[in-house]
Amino acid sequence: MPTLTIEGRSVTVGDEFLSMSPEQQNAAVEEIGRSLGLAPAGGEESPAMKDALASASRRSRQFFGENSGPPPGEYGGTAMNSTAGVNEGMYGLAGLPVDVMAGAMNAGIRGVNYVTGAELPTIDNPVGGSRSIAAAAGSLHPALDPANTRARTAEERYARAAGVGVGGSVAGAGVVGALSRAGALSAPMAQTGAALLGRSSSAGVVAGEAAVSGAASAGASAAADAAPDQLKPVAALAGGLLAGGTAATAAGVPGAIRGSAQAGGRALAPLTQAGRERLAADRLRAGATDPAALRAALDEGSAELVPGSMPTTGQATGDMGILAAERGAATRRPELFQQRAADQNAARLDALQGVQPGGAPEAVTAAIRQRLDLIDRTTQSGLDAAQGSARASVEALGPGMVPEATGDAVRGSYEAARAAAKAEENRLWEAVDPDGFLVAPVVNVRQAAADIIANASRFVDLSEREAGIYRAVADLDDTMPFSEVTDLRSMLGDALREERRTKGETQTYGRLSKVRGALERDLDEAISSKVAQEAEAVAVGRMSFEDTIAAKLQSRQESYVGGRQAVARSAGSAAGPGNYASGRMATVPGIRGAGGETRRGSGSSSGNPGLASGQPASPNFDEAARERLSAATTATRNRAQTFDNRTLAPMRRRPSTTASYDMPSAAVIGRLFFPGPKSPEALATFRQAVQTPEAMQAVEAYAVDRLRKAALREDGTLDPAKVATWRRSHADALRTLPELDARFADAARTSEMMANVARGRKRALDEAQAGALGRLLGAEDPGTVSNMIGGILSRQDGVEQIRGIRAAIGDDKEARQGLRKAVADHITSRLVGNTEAATSGRQTIRSDQFQTFVRRNVEALRAAGFSDDEVKLMQDIAADLQRSNRSAAAVRIPGQSNTAQDMLAAGRDAGMSVLQRIVLGGSTAAGGVLYSGSITGAALGLVPELMAKARQAGLAKVDDIVTDALLNPGRARLLLSRPSSRKVEGQTMRLLGQLYSRAGTASSGEAVEERRERQGGVHAR
């Protein structure tokens, strides 16, 4: 439709405006301008008016062409106008979508023109619109285009208006029915379409509704004819309602009357308290997503999760529709819902603060410090005792002896023992031939030496010394004084030892051994010959057994053995005395009987006082002498094996008796006590040689010194690990000193006990200061303690940490209260924000954070000392926060601004609906026309406005009731418990909706027809 812009105001006129003559358009614009106060009567046209007239002229020329004129009407009469009305109604419905779209686009174009001052053309005859459809039908036959039929009389106009109503009703019902049967419309959409456009359930229904629509349209046209220009639209609406209602009554639709009565009753309901409560209940039911579930939830009761925190109806029931209604009510009356939220918040804060109102968080730190001090004192006392025991065990070992002192003591003992053994050896050798009378045969030794010389080939390498010995022995007589025999034995022994020591068991060593063996046979044969002679004498009775060598040998042997045992006991030596030979033959001429005398001579007795000079020497070496010689020889051998072995001999080696020893004193003990498997043998050799307690005590003192050197700590105790290492390395040597090793083990054990006590003390102190306990030890003020406790609660191991703190403070009542207070303070400081709840002066709890905190820290709260009931209260606070959050989030559109949503919710059910106004006004006007005449009807026409105001006041009270019910579940339960005595029937509401839409259509059509009439035969195309 065309739009005129006058003084910045947009005025939309009908399409028929374009079919007017220029004079008629000017007159229409002037009339519009006067109604807007822009062109006073008799005055000069304003510039805006001139622009509007020019615009109208341009649009007319664009529509018809510069020289075109309106075509003449072709048809007329009541029947043709009725038919044209039916077609017009049908075309209007068919082209409605395009007309609506074109109208929206024209509105945008007009807006652009208004803002920019441009004159963009509007869309006047869109393809697919009602006018386009009518023109297309007219191309088939002129009678099908309503523009070719003109209503010249009132009756024709009423017939045409009735036809528009009938056509729209029939077409609308047909479209809704076809779409419903095709499945293009859902059940709710089909019901809505039937209510607005008509039902097609049967031909009778369609005919009845078409009749009502036609009557309403005709009534609207008639009322508009009778009313002044400024009241024509209202009169057309009222006439349509009156005529439509009358037609419905006359057509036998009593349900419509009941529906009208019920609609009227609903319109009057806000005027009474019962009606208001009924309307409020109806709103709750209509708004609820599931009314039955809503009623059931209210019947179950809405218990307060937190004392004093009353939920709203939506929060308590969780009904989405009620929550949406609550959102709208909160938009209209924010103070009520904000106060409820503040009351809920205050109740939660009171409950939370009541869990632990008192207590000092710093008492936790004090208790931990006291515990640490107690652990320190207790463990230190135990450590002192263990350390004292360990020191005592070390002191019991003795101070030890350094290597130098030990070497001197060991060597001194060794020298003393050897000197005693040597003295006894010398005495035995002197006892062999004390008077110097013994003569021994040397026949075998002389022969052995002579054989060696005689049999030696040129390939035998005889040294000068060895050959000299053999020559000297080969020149001996048959007998020789025993003292010289002794010298010969010593010389041969020295030569054998020297050869073996320097070269080993060589051929020289074998030859010397052969000569030495022959000498021993000479001595044995001399004794055997004497024994045989005496045995023969005893046998023939020439001598008694007691006088024989055998008897004397036995007696002397017993006496000798007894004397040796006595000497050994007095000297402290278990080793028997032996023959100790000290002299050695330096040169061969030192042997008597050699050097120029005849080999078979008797041997000189010079130098031997026991032998008579010049008398031949006969062998007198008896068994007694042999036994004495054996004892002396054994003593010498024992002394060499015991004292002069490879282990001990180096200890006393020195160039001369007055020179220093070759081996330093500090190295002496090292030959006896040292790591490795050979130390036991060395110690056993030393023990066998010395056999005095003092000597072994020196060895043990040295071992103590070495252990102390290796493992003694500054505090006077032993390091158990080092002791173990040292004992392992000296295990072989310590096996020969078992008592000393046991003392070492005891000392190590006491030191290990002390070490265990020290480790236990350190572990206890570390545990008392580990993790959170250590951090809390440094906290001074309550806030720091609370923050630390709160930080512990956020850790993954928070439960274990809190349990550790609880165990550390033990039964300290103040500390336990302080721990609870620290947790409570953390909740207050971290989970209560700065935002004030309404104007309560109290901050709000951070809902999400508090819920998360409680969910994650149930066990930690119990570990902190909160009872199950107190933890349950915190869980209830979290649940109450979650429930109250329904009001804000349940129906909120995520990710979008909800301002429009809030406004829409706030606008629902606000005041009297258009339909109720139509029913109330139409019914009142109709009653006045039917029963009181035109004057009474006019008077009754004022009633709707008065009733609307009263009803508006009642609806405000209904809003208050609904708001109260949304705030208080108990009120909602009472409202919904009352049965609804007035239910609106769908048929009545559908009929009233059709009457409203068709009355509007008829009045619009009448206005168009009237303008056509004023055109004087000009028709639009």
BELWOLIN-V843808 format. One line per field, one symbol per residue. phi: phi as a letter, one per 20 degrees, with the letter a starting at -180 (. if undefined). Layout:
phi = ???
This chain:
phi = .fcddclmdecedfffgfeffgfffffffffffffemdcffmeeffgffffffffffffffffdnfdecffffdcanffffffffgffffffffegffffffffffffffffgffenfcffeeebffnffffffffffffbgffegfedceedfgffffffffgffffffffffffffffffmfdfgffffffffedpecfbfffffffffffffffffffffffeefgfdgffffffffffffffffffemdfgffffffffffffegfecffffffffffffffeffcgfffffffffndfffcgndeffffffemffffffffffffffcffffffffffffffffffffffbfdocgffffffffffffffffffffffffffffffffffffnfncfgfffffffffffffffffffffffffffffcfdmefccfcffffffffffffefefeeeeffffffffffffefffcbgfffgffffffffffffffffecneefggffffffffffffgfffffffffffffffffenebeffeeffffffffffffffffffffffemdeeffcededebffcfffefndnoeffeffnfdfncffdffnefedfcfefffffffffffffffffffeddefeegffdfafbfdefffefffefffeddbfofefgfffffffffelcgffffffffffffffffecfefendeegfffffffffdfffffecfffffffffffffffffffffffffffffffcflffffffeedeffffffffffffeefegffffffffffemeffffffffffffffffffdddeefeeldfmcfeffffffffgffecfffffffoefffffffffffffffffffgfedfdfefmcfdffffffffefleneffffffffffffffffffdcnffffffffefgffffffffffffffgfffffffecgffffffffeffecefefffffffffgffffffffffffffffffffmneced
